[in-house]
Amino acid sequence: MSPRSQITLAWILALVVGGLMATFVAERSALLTKAAVAEAELSPEIERLLKAVQTRLSAGGKTAADFAAELAGLEVYFEASRQNQPEEAAQVLALEGSLFLELGEPDHSRILMRRIKAEFPSSTLAPEVDTLIAAIDRRVTAEQARAGLVVGAAFPDFFEEDTEGRPLSLAALRGQVVLVDFWATWCGPCVAEVPNVARVFEKFHAQGFEIVGVSLDQRGESGTVAQFTKKNGMAWPQYFDGGYWDNKLAAKYGVNSIPATYLLDRGGRILGRDLRGAELDAAIARALAAR
């Protein structure tokens, strides 16, 4: 696949995996840099249609009926493109499929993605339809997993080994307040948050606070993870399997964007998600004070 084809696929994957309101940055995909997106050469009409959909989502659109005007616009452009502009027509189907996924209709989304391969087999996206459908399946699975991870719910346990080969589970940490932290060395926001995470660990660890890190780095990067954690004073256990977005624990808990954290009380129940800064400090202090 050419670099430009990779960029187009990455653009569509960002819509599918991250949602239509996702920011197109490298953290969504290793292919997706701001520079790459700028080079994607999306047509002005595709960009206009995408912005129209995003505007409607921002305004609270939740059903196909809410997007009647936008869907009509997509259909008009599709019909105008299907004969002589297969790339444009395929992108319209992908955008429409992403919208229906956002509206909670994954079956309709899959149908639209399959039409790309059937109707525009010469398009850039046609050979990647299976990848797109797999991304839809992962997002649906992730949303189902996350649905039960609400404040007050028990956080499901796991039994794995950390990067040092030692047993790692939440059951072994019962009685402690625990932060489960999903991150990666390639994730800019994760790296930016590391000093704050290390600070709260040093501040509260002696009082009964623990962290379990889950690295979404890729296969072959175990040395990078070990070097990074040592350099940055991350003196808590890490789980790493090289699976990237298919990391076993990330899949189990429906993680499809990072950084992602869950703060658990002494009994393993969820106190909060994605807490940062002073809010995280306060939540840890309250949990440690509770008996």
Rosetta silent file (secondary structure, phi, psi, omega in degrees, C-alpha in Angstrom):
SEQUENCE: MSPRSQITLAWILALVVGGLMATFVAERSALLTKAAVAEAELSPEIERLLKAVQTRLSAGGKTAADFAAELAGLEVYFEASRQNQPEEAAQVLALEGSLFLELGEPDHSRILMRRIKAEFPSSTLAPEVDTLIAAIDRRVTAEQARAGLVVGAAFPDFFEEDTEGRPLSLAALRGQVVLVDFWATWCGPCVAEVPNVARVFEKFHAQGFEIVGVSLDQRGESGTVAQFTKKNGMAWPQYFDGGYWDNKLAAKYGVNSIPATYLLDRGGRILGRDLRGAELDAAIARALAAR
SCORE:     score description
SCORE:     0.000 S_00000001
   1 L     0.000  135.143 -179.988    0.000    0.000    0.000 S_00000001
   2 L   -71.067  160.374  176.985    1.347    3.446   -0.897 S_00000001
   3 H   -56.007  -40.110 -178.988    1.909    6.075    1.832 S_00000001
   4 H   -67.865  -36.020  176.105   -1.022    8.081    0.504 S_00000001
   5 H   -65.550  -38.429  177.126   -3.261    4.995    0.573 S_00000001
   6 H   -61.319  -40.396 -179.494   -2.143    4.362    4.144 S_00000001
   7 H   -63.258  -44.170  179.516   -3.129    7.923    5.033 S_00000001
   8 H   -62.295  -45.146  178.337   -6.590    7.468    3.513 S_00000001
   9 H   -61.765  -42.484 -179.906   -7.086    4.186    5.384 S_00000001
  10 H   -61.841  -38.328  177.932   -5.832    5.796    8.612 S_00000001
  11 H   -60.758  -46.409  179.897   -8.324    8.630    8.169 S_00000001
  12 H   -67.125  -41.979  179.282  -11.202    6.163    7.843 S_00000001
  13 H   -61.595  -35.347  177.931   -9.930    4.021   10.731 S_00000001
  14 H   -62.642  -39.063  177.951   -9.829    7.114   12.929 S_00000001
  15 H   -65.720  -42.029 -175.938  -13.521    7.681   12.198 S_00000001
  16 H   -72.450  -49.966 -174.199  -14.387    4.063   12.905 S_00000001
  17 H   -77.795  -45.930 -174.214  -12.223    3.449   15.972 S_00000001
  18 H   -92.066  -16.122 -178.143  -12.197    6.869   17.556 S_00000001
  19 L    98.495  159.838 -176.146  -15.559    8.133   16.431 S_00000001
  20 L   -67.121  -17.304  178.891  -16.548   10.978   14.148 S_00000001
  21 L   -98.303    8.421 -177.692  -15.609   13.535   16.796 S_00000001
  22 L   -66.993  145.381  171.998  -12.108   12.104   17.264 S_00000001
  23 L   -81.085  132.306 -176.101   -9.118   14.396   16.980 S_00000001
  24 L   -84.565   87.305  179.457   -6.880   13.182   14.177 S_00000001
  25 L  -129.885  169.610 -174.282   -3.580   12.793   16.016 S_00000001
  26 L   -60.298  -25.998 -177.875   -0.894   10.125   16.194 S_00000001
  27 L   -65.605  -22.135  177.354   -2.389    8.655   19.362 S_00000001
  28 L   -77.455  -34.987 -177.669   -5.333    7.307   17.334 S_00000001
  29 L  -157.797  143.178  178.993   -3.130    5.496   14.853 S_00000001
  30 L   -61.451  -22.773 -179.619    0.569    5.117   14.224 S_00000001
  31 L   -84.417  -20.947 -167.135   -0.142    6.322   10.682 S_00000001
  32 L   -93.229   87.372  170.015   -2.149    9.355   11.679 S_00000001
  33 L  -100.131  161.539  178.658    0.042   12.389   12.224 S_00000001
  34 H   -59.942  -38.647  179.504   -1.249   15.901   11.711 S_00000001
  35 H   -63.908  -40.942 -179.396    1.099   16.253    8.738 S_00000001
  36 H   -63.349  -43.022  179.611   -0.201   13.024    7.203 S_00000001
  37 H   -62.913  -37.591  179.640   -3.803   14.134    7.523 S_00000001
  38 H   -63.483  -26.105 -178.771   -2.927   17.427    5.885 S_00000001
  39 L   -92.873    0.147 -172.311   -1.591   15.419    2.911 S_00000001
  40 L   -67.978  -16.164  177.472   -4.592   13.105    2.643 S_00000001
  41 L    55.891   43.815  171.851   -6.090   15.215   -0.151 S_00000001
  42 L   -67.034  139.530 -178.328   -9.661   14.754    0.930 S_00000001
  43 L   -67.310  153.511  177.155  -11.853   16.556   -1.528 S_00000001
  44 H   -54.646  -34.543 -178.469  -13.443   19.834   -0.399 S_00000001
  45 H   -71.060  -40.765  176.674  -16.850   18.158   -0.671 S_00000001
  46 H   -62.353  -44.220  178.910  -15.852   15.218    1.556 S_00000001
  47 H   -61.533  -40.635  179.592  -14.423   17.658    4.095 S_00000001
  48 H   -64.357  -42.906 -179.786  -17.625   19.721    3.936 S_00000001
  49 H   -65.878  -40.838  177.663  -19.793   16.653    4.470 S_00000001
  50 H   -61.591  -45.355  179.606  -17.657   15.471    7.383 S_00000001
  51 H   -62.993  -37.103  178.422  -17.845   18.877    9.056 S_00000001
  52 H   -63.804  -42.219  178.404  -21.614   18.941    8.585 S_00000001
  53 H   -64.710  -44.332 -179.920  -21.928   15.549   10.293 S_00000001
  54 H   -62.883  -38.990  178.418  -19.634   16.622   13.135 S_00000001
  55 H   -62.591  -43.142  179.335  -21.632   19.823   13.622 S_00000001
  56 H   -65.446  -39.003  176.243  -24.873   17.850   13.884 S_00000001
  57 H   -61.976  -42.470  179.282  -23.269   15.461   16.386 S_00000001
  58 H   -62.698  -30.148 -179.517  -22.113   18.426   18.474 S_00000001
  59 L   -82.883   -1.133  175.512  -25.670   19.725   18.436 S_00000001
  60 L   103.377   12.477  178.221  -26.930   16.460   19.920 S_00000001
  61 L   -62.015  132.228 -175.558  -27.938   14.432   16.882 S_00000001
  62 L  -132.366  -13.229 -177.509  -28.539   10.806   17.898 S_00000001
  63 L  -128.790  164.573  177.893  -30.715    9.146   15.273 S_00000001
  64 H   -59.365  -34.843  179.250  -30.774    8.770   11.499 S_00000001
  65 H   -62.682  -34.744  178.829  -33.776   11.097   11.438 S_00000001
  66 H   -65.542  -25.312 -175.809  -31.664   13.807   13.081 S_00000001
  67 H  -107.214   24.748 -176.713  -29.172   13.463   10.205 S_00000001
  68 H   -56.090  -44.888 -178.166  -31.699   13.411    7.363 S_00000001
  69 H   -66.545  -41.942 -178.477  -30.187   16.469    5.649 S_00000001
  70 H   -68.062  -40.956  178.302  -26.610   15.205    6.036 S_00000001
  71 H   -66.029  -36.200  176.443  -27.482   11.711    4.785 S_00000001
  72 H   -64.512  -39.577  177.747  -29.279   13.252    1.796 S_00000001
  73 H   -64.679  -40.216  176.358  -26.148   15.261    1.035 S_00000001
  74 H   -62.223  -41.410 -178.405  -24.007   12.145    1.229 S_00000001
  75 H   -66.190  -40.809  179.000  -26.373   10.323   -1.142 S_00000001
  76 H   -61.463  -45.762 -178.415  -26.330   13.176   -3.672 S_00000001
  77 H   -69.324  -34.923  177.451  -22.536   13.263   -3.717 S_00000001
  78 H   -61.519  -48.344 -179.246  -22.357    9.473   -3.898 S_00000001
  79 H   -63.611  -34.036  179.380  -24.580    9.360   -6.976 S_00000001
  80 H   -73.276  -21.405 -173.921  -22.550   12.134   -8.594 S_00000001
  81 H  -102.937  -21.997 -165.371  -19.284   10.268   -7.935 S_00000001
  82 L   -62.990  -29.336 -177.234  -20.044    6.594   -8.407 S_00000001
  83 L   -80.319  -44.613 -171.298  -19.484    6.445  -12.176 S_00000001
  84 L  -117.181   -6.192 -178.483  -16.267    8.422  -12.626 S_00000001
  85 L  -133.369   70.969 -175.796  -14.824    8.951   -9.129 S_00000001
  86 H   -60.711  -33.493  178.544  -14.673    5.583   -7.366 S_00000001
  87 H   -62.682  -45.652  179.922  -12.301    6.871   -4.675 S_00000001
  88 H   -64.021  -44.008 -178.992  -14.719    9.618   -3.733 S_00000001
  89 H   -63.066  -40.853  179.094  -17.716    7.280   -3.796 S_00000001
  90 H   -64.238  -40.134  179.315  -15.904    4.740   -1.589 S_00000001
  91 H   -66.491  -34.946  176.405  -15.026    7.454    0.904 S_00000001
  92 H   -62.392  -45.244  178.466  -18.674    8.559    1.024 S_00000001
  93 H   -61.205  -40.717  179.409  -19.725    5.004    1.889 S_00000001
  94 H   -65.436  -40.880  178.146  -17.032    4.854    4.573 S_00000001
  95 H   -65.651  -42.659  178.256  -18.132    8.174    6.036 S_00000001
  96 H   -64.466  -40.904  177.428  -21.773    7.078    6.000 S_00000001
  97 H   -62.739  -38.911  177.577  -20.802    3.769    7.593 S_00000001
  98 H   -64.496  -37.396  178.617  -18.901    5.624   10.311 S_00000001
  99 H   -64.713  -45.306 -179.344  -21.967    7.765   10.977 S_00000001
 100 H   -66.645  -31.182  173.652  -24.255    4.762   11.419 S_00000001
 101 H   -64.267  -42.278  178.184  -21.715    3.210   13.771 S_00000001
 102 H   -62.600  -30.530 -178.390  -21.797    6.432   15.789 S_00000001
 103 L   -87.615    7.469  176.697  -25.606    6.188   15.855 S_00000001
 104 L    80.985   26.465  178.898  -25.471    2.686   17.329 S_00000001
 105 L  -122.141   69.443 -176.069  -26.230    0.782   14.128 S_00000001
 106 H   -64.266  -30.603  179.167  -23.136   -1.391   13.555 S_00000001
 107 H   -64.076  -43.256  177.481  -24.956   -3.846   11.266 S_00000001
 108 H   -64.155  -38.578  178.370  -25.854   -1.015    8.871 S_00000001
 109 H   -60.540  -45.552 -179.941  -22.285    0.218    9.132 S_00000001
 110 H   -62.390  -39.909  179.079  -20.901   -3.182    8.114 S_00000001
 111 H   -59.142  -45.320 -179.397  -23.276   -3.343    5.123 S_00000001
 112 H   -65.253  -39.456  178.469  -22.030    0.022    3.865 S_00000001
 113 H   -64.904  -39.818  179.916  -18.386   -0.991    4.294 S_00000001
 114 H   -66.308  -29.065  177.326  -18.965   -4.226    2.350 S_00000001
 115 H   -63.414  -28.693  178.370  -20.477   -2.200   -0.494 S_00000001
 116 H   -58.697  -48.958 -179.453  -17.085   -0.547   -0.954 S_00000001
 117 H   -66.655  -40.357 -175.111  -15.520   -3.877   -1.931 S_00000001
 118 H   -73.262  -40.261 -172.572  -18.508   -4.996   -4.002 S_00000001
 119 H   -98.000  -23.436 -177.471  -19.163   -1.779   -5.932 S_00000001
 120 L  -134.064   62.872 -174.509  -15.710   -0.167   -6.074 S_00000001
 121 L   -64.009  -19.391 -179.744  -13.181   -3.025   -6.151 S_00000001
 122 L   -90.413   -3.166 -177.465  -10.501   -0.804   -7.717 S_00000001
 123 L   -74.914  160.120  178.434  -10.670    1.824   -4.975 S_00000001
 124 L   -58.136  -37.422 -174.047   -7.961    2.274   -2.361 S_00000001
 125 L   -80.807  -19.168 -174.619  -10.330    1.216    0.413 S_00000001
 126 H   -55.838  -47.088 -179.429  -11.652   -1.968   -1.235 S_00000001
 127 H   -69.509  -11.582 -175.635   -8.768   -4.256   -0.118 S_00000001
 128 H  -103.225    7.203 -177.668   -9.068   -2.830    3.390 S_00000001
 129 H   -58.684  -41.612  179.351  -12.749   -3.532    3.955 S_00000001
 130 H   -61.626  -38.237  176.652  -12.003   -6.520    6.188 S_00000001
 131 H   -62.922  -42.528  179.884   -9.726   -4.280    8.282 S_00000001
 132 H   -65.432  -42.191  179.797  -12.501   -1.704    8.581 S_00000001
 133 H   -67.167  -38.429  176.044  -15.087   -4.305    9.579 S_00000001
 134 H   -61.918  -37.110  177.736  -12.682   -5.756   12.144 S_00000001
 135 H   -66.519  -38.283  175.598  -12.288   -2.242   13.545 S_00000001
 136 H   -61.758  -46.368 -179.720  -16.075   -1.930   13.776 S_00000001
 137 H   -59.837  -41.982  179.938  -16.246   -5.259   15.601 S_00000001
 138 H   -65.312  -39.335 -179.728  -13.530   -4.153   18.047 S_00000001
 139 H   -66.206  -41.981  178.504  -15.299   -0.884   18.750 S_00000001
 140 H   -62.148  -44.678  178.684  -18.617   -2.631   19.406 S_00000001
 141 H   -62.002  -41.629  179.367  -16.907   -5.116   21.714 S_00000001
 142 H   -63.003  -43.020 -179.504  -15.111   -2.280   23.499 S_00000001
 143 H   -65.268  -37.385  177.239  -18.325   -0.341   24.034 S_00000001
 144 H   -65.593  -40.006  179.258  -20.016   -3.427   25.438 S_00000001
 145 H   -65.945  -42.248 -177.704  -17.107   -4.000   27.813 S_00000001
 146 H   -70.426  -23.914 -174.755  -17.062   -0.383   28.984 S_00000001
 147 H   -57.821  -32.103 -178.652  -20.799   -0.293   29.574 S_00000001
 148 L   -91.423   -5.078 -176.036  -20.429   -2.148   32.855 S_00000001
 149 L   -93.420   70.222 -177.518  -17.399   -0.224   34.083 S_00000001
 150 L  -112.048  161.618  179.210  -19.269    2.503   35.947 S_00000001
 151 L   -55.590  130.069 -179.626  -18.649    4.129   39.309 S_00000001
 152 L    97.787  -17.599 -179.807  -19.618    1.703   42.061 S_00000001
 153 L   -82.360  151.899  174.664  -19.236   -1.410   39.924 S_00000001
 154 E   -72.415  133.112  178.370  -16.676   -4.098   40.703 S_00000001
 155 L   -82.618  121.512 -176.872  -13.728   -3.919   38.323 S_00000001
 156 L   -57.657  140.819 -176.866  -13.257   -7.390   36.781 S_00000001
 157 L   -81.586  168.228  171.575  -10.079   -9.104   37.896 S_00000001
 158 L  -143.451  160.186  179.229   -7.282  -10.532   35.782 S_00000001
 159 E  -135.581   99.879 -176.306   -4.478  -12.997   36.430 S_00000001
 160 E  -133.627 -167.230  171.884   -1.366  -12.344   34.355 S_00000001
 161 E  -120.693  144.861  177.303    2.371  -11.808   34.786 S_00000001
 162 L   -82.331 -177.173 -175.664    4.102   -8.438   34.917 S_00000001
 163 L   -67.905  -12.257  176.884    7.146   -7.501   32.858 S_00000001
 164 L   -96.756    2.698  179.780    9.383   -9.045   35.532 S_00000001
 165 L    83.713   11.294 -179.132    7.612  -12.406   35.307 S_00000001
 166 L   -92.907  149.275  177.149    5.844  -11.992   38.645 S_00000001
 167 E   -57.616  139.447 -178.838    2.149  -12.848   39.183 S_00000001
 168 E  -135.775  121.088  177.192   -0.070   -9.826   38.654 S_00000001
 169 E  -155.594  160.950  175.888   -3.715   -9.577   39.686 S_00000001
 170 L   -79.297  -28.801  179.338   -6.085   -7.163   41.361 S_00000001
 171 H   -58.807  -36.231 -179.527   -7.105   -9.800   43.892 S_00000001
 172 H   -69.602  -13.366 -177.912   -3.582   -9.668   45.310 S_00000001
 173 H  -107.078    9.488  177.472   -4.050   -5.927   45.888 S_00000001
 174 L   -56.682  138.995 -175.914   -7.332   -6.116   47.816 S_00000001
 175 L    96.206  -11.687  176.352   -7.187   -3.750   50.770 S_00000001
 176 L  -108.260  154.947  168.719   -5.196   -1.213   48.739 S_00000001
 177 E   -86.161  130.078 -170.184   -6.459    1.718   46.674 S_00000001
 178 E  -126.832  136.599  171.018   -5.432    0.949   43.089 S_00000001
 179 E  -108.243  119.143  174.585   -5.044    2.973   39.915 S_00000001
 180 E   -95.459  118.214 -169.890   -5.176    0.868   36.731 S_00000001
 181 E  -119.633  112.318  176.402   -3.356    2.913   34.092 S_00000001
 182 E   -93.699  125.490 -172.035   -3.521    2.133   30.344 S_00000001
 183 E  -156.634  179.874  173.435   -0.736    3.949   28.500 S_00000001
 184 L  -160.538  154.026  179.320    2.079    3.635   25.926 S_00000001
 185 L   -69.227  -23.678 -179.627    5.453    5.206   25.288 S_00000001
 186 L   -84.520   -5.513 -175.439    4.247    6.324   21.826 S_00000001
 187 L   -93.293  109.577 -177.954    1.250    8.185   23.293 S_00000001
 188 H   -55.210  -51.215  178.817    2.060   11.877   23.770 S_00000001
 189 H   -61.160  -33.273  176.902   -0.685   12.606   26.335 S_00000001
 190 H   -64.207  -48.151 -179.713    0.336    9.477   28.277 S_00000001
 191 H   -61.061  -39.539  179.336    3.954   10.585   28.434 S_00000001
 192 H   -64.673  -29.197 -177.394    2.872   14.065   29.504 S_00000001
 193 H   -85.390  -15.927 -176.180    0.844   12.563   32.368 S_00000001
 194 H   -53.884  -45.978  179.845    3.647   10.309   33.662 S_00000001
 195 H   -58.013  -36.802  179.059    5.154   12.932   36.043 S_00000001
 196 H   -70.034  -40.062  178.469    1.766   13.435   37.691 S_00000001
 197 H   -64.459  -43.467  178.519    1.184    9.670   38.017 S_00000001
 198 H   -63.924  -36.117  179.405    4.659    9.208   39.487 S_00000001
 199 H   -64.285  -45.875 -178.840    4.013   12.094   41.880 S_00000001
 200 H   -69.351  -31.415  176.793    0.795   10.611   43.288 S_00000001
 201 H   -63.555  -46.874  179.707    2.474    7.209   43.624 S_00000001
 202 H   -64.912  -37.033 -177.046    5.292    8.715   45.687 S_00000001
 203 H   -69.970  -39.539 -169.739    2.840   10.802   47.705 S_00000001
 204 H  -113.075   -9.553 -173.022    0.369    8.041   48.602 S_00000001
 205 H   -55.955  -44.720 -177.323    2.146    4.698   48.186 S_00000001
 206 H   -65.790  -16.734 -179.239    3.172    4.365   51.840 S_00000001
 207 H   -92.660   -1.836  178.992   -0.470    4.920   52.833 S_00000001
 208 L   112.211   28.548  179.831   -1.742    1.970   50.806 S_00000001
 209 E  -108.905  132.046  179.758   -1.903    3.225   47.225 S_00000001
 210 E  -127.877  157.150  174.533   -0.811    1.040   44.298 S_00000001
 211 E  -126.422  140.371  170.116   -0.662    1.435   40.519 S_00000001
 212 E  -119.778  116.438  178.749   -0.901   -1.253   37.861 S_00000001
 213 E   -91.178  143.370  175.385    0.338   -0.106   34.460 S_00000001
 214 E  -126.547  106.958 -176.706   -0.858   -1.644   31.209 S_00000001
 215 E   -87.282  127.899  176.357    1.406   -0.765   28.286 S_00000001
 216 L   -97.310   26.205  175.041   -0.092   -0.743   24.790 S_00000001
 217 L   -68.689  163.808 -172.695    3.324   -0.648   23.174 S_00000001
 218 E   -89.661  165.783  179.874    3.934   -2.906   20.210 S_00000001
 219 L   -55.052  136.888 -178.820    5.657   -6.248   19.900 S_00000001
 220 L    90.518   -1.762 -177.168    9.415   -5.935   20.171 S_00000001
 221 L  -104.847   17.067 -179.237    9.222   -2.845   22.370 S_00000001
 222 H   -60.151  -38.300  178.019    9.664   -4.532   25.749 S_00000001
 223 H   -65.335  -38.841  177.881   13.124   -2.992   26.082 S_00000001
 224 H   -62.716  -43.196  179.368   11.742    0.440   25.293 S_00000001
 225 H   -63.235  -45.396 -179.346    9.068    0.039   27.957 S_00000001
 226 H   -61.973  -43.878 -179.804   11.597   -1.146   30.552 S_00000001
 227 H   -65.186  -42.832 -178.491   13.971    1.721   29.791 S_00000001
 228 H   -64.664  -46.231 -177.740   11.179    4.310   29.857 S_00000001
 229 H   -64.786  -37.966  178.332    9.687    3.134   33.150 S_00000001
 230 H   -66.816  -45.599 -178.566   13.108    3.074   34.823 S_00000001
 231 H   -62.569  -33.901 -174.043   14.067    6.515   33.516 S_00000001
 232 L  -101.498   13.815  174.571   10.777    8.051   34.649 S_00000001
 233 L    64.879   34.940 -179.292   10.605    6.491   38.109 S_00000001
 234 L   -89.848   79.200 -170.454    7.600    4.302   37.358 S_00000001
 235 L   -88.143   43.268  177.965    8.199    1.937   40.269 S_00000001
 236 L  -131.262  159.632 -175.461    4.985   -0.051   39.920 S_00000001
 237 L   -65.083  148.659  179.553    4.228   -3.280   38.042 S_00000001
 238 E  -126.030  139.942  170.244    3.554   -3.192   34.319 S_00000001
 239 E  -104.765  130.864 -179.740    1.661   -5.582   32.056 S_00000001
 240 E  -145.426  127.005  176.410    2.946   -5.733   28.476 S_00000001
 241 L  -126.603    3.708  178.034    2.129   -8.274   25.772 S_00000001
 242 L    75.321   11.175 -173.964    3.121   -6.377   22.621 S_00000001
 243 E   -83.318   -5.473 -179.438   -0.444   -6.414   21.332 S_00000001
 244 H    58.707 -130.179 -179.741   -0.769   -2.658   20.717 S_00000001
 245 H   -69.759  -14.088  175.697   -4.538   -1.959   20.473 S_00000001
 246 H   -94.814   15.335  173.497   -5.122   -5.720   20.705 S_00000001
 247 L   -46.979  134.054 -173.627   -3.430   -5.809   24.123 S_00000001
 248 H   -56.806  -44.734 -177.821   -5.232   -8.551   26.075 S_00000001
 249 H   -77.214  -33.233  175.587   -6.230   -6.339   29.005 S_00000001
 250 H   -61.606  -41.533  177.897   -7.098   -3.349   26.834 S_00000001
 251 H   -65.981  -40.515 -178.015   -9.496   -5.605   24.913 S_00000001
 252 H   -60.425  -38.637 -175.592  -10.921   -7.050   28.141 S_00000001
 253 L  -103.305   10.316  174.016  -11.797   -3.607   29.489 S_00000001
 254 L    69.543   32.169 -178.896  -12.826   -2.004   26.203 S_00000001
 255 L   -82.791  119.121  175.828   -9.974    0.491   26.007 S_00000001
 256 L  -128.834   12.290  169.757   -9.808    2.151   22.581 S_00000001
 257 L  -153.444  146.645 -179.333   -8.142    5.439   23.525 S_00000001
 258 L  -134.798  155.561    2.953   -5.334    6.271   25.933 S_00000001
 259 L   -69.615  148.644  175.470   -4.443    7.450   28.454 S_00000001
 260 E  -139.446  131.636 -178.950   -7.246    5.664   30.277 S_00000001
 261 E  -135.272  151.598  171.938   -7.347    5.066   34.010 S_00000001
 262 E  -128.974  128.066  175.285   -9.636    3.500   36.594 S_00000001
 263 E   -98.811  126.445 -175.691   -9.322    4.286   40.296 S_00000001
 264 E  -115.263  143.409  177.830  -10.448    1.406   42.521 S_00000001
 265 L   -79.910 -175.659 -175.101  -11.286    1.399   46.219 S_00000001
 266 L   -64.101  -20.674  178.967   -9.946   -1.124   48.733 S_00000001
 267 L   -97.702    4.789  178.575  -12.623   -3.613   47.702 S_00000001
 268 L    84.923   17.651  177.518  -11.929   -3.332   43.973 S_00000001
 269 E   -96.572  149.734 -174.367  -14.903   -1.121   43.104 S_00000001
 270 E   -74.761  125.109  176.260  -14.628    1.745   40.650 S_00000001
 271 E   -98.853  -28.441 -178.474  -14.315    5.194   42.222 S_00000001
 272 E  -176.366  164.105 -179.539  -13.608    7.141   39.055 S_00000001
 273 E  -129.910  137.646  175.108  -12.282    7.058   35.533 S_00000001
 274 L    56.514   39.482  176.889   -9.665    9.225   33.832 S_00000001
 275 L   -76.482  143.895 -178.243   -9.098   11.409   36.884 S_00000001
 276 L  -135.828  158.456  170.057   -6.257   13.914   36.569 S_00000001
 277 H    53.409 -134.225 -176.605   -4.361   16.443   38.674 S_00000001
 278 H   -61.739  -32.687 -179.964   -6.001   17.753   41.824 S_00000001
 279 H   -64.332  -39.963  178.279   -9.109   15.655   41.181 S_00000001
 280 H   -67.540  -45.288  178.123   -7.024   12.469   41.266 S_00000001
 281 H   -54.973  -47.690 -176.679   -5.197   13.550   44.432 S_00000001
 282 H   -64.859  -41.071 -179.173   -8.467   14.275   46.192 S_00000001
 283 H   -66.411  -39.810  177.857  -10.074   10.992   45.135 S_00000001
 284 H   -65.743  -43.944 -178.977   -7.082    8.953   46.324 S_00000001
 285 H   -61.179  -41.890  178.859   -6.984   10.790   49.650 S_00000001
 286 H   -64.808  -42.291 -178.620  -10.714   10.142   50.224 S_00000001
 287 H   -65.850  -38.543  179.792  -10.369    6.468   49.331 S_00000001
 288 H   -69.667  -30.082 -179.208   -7.429    5.984   51.660 S_00000001
 289 H   -77.470  -23.995 -177.808   -9.307    7.682   54.497 S_00000001
 290 L   -76.658  139.391  178.853  -12.363    5.467   54.026 S_00000001
 291 L  -128.765    0.000    0.000  -12.486    2.241   56.044 S_00000001
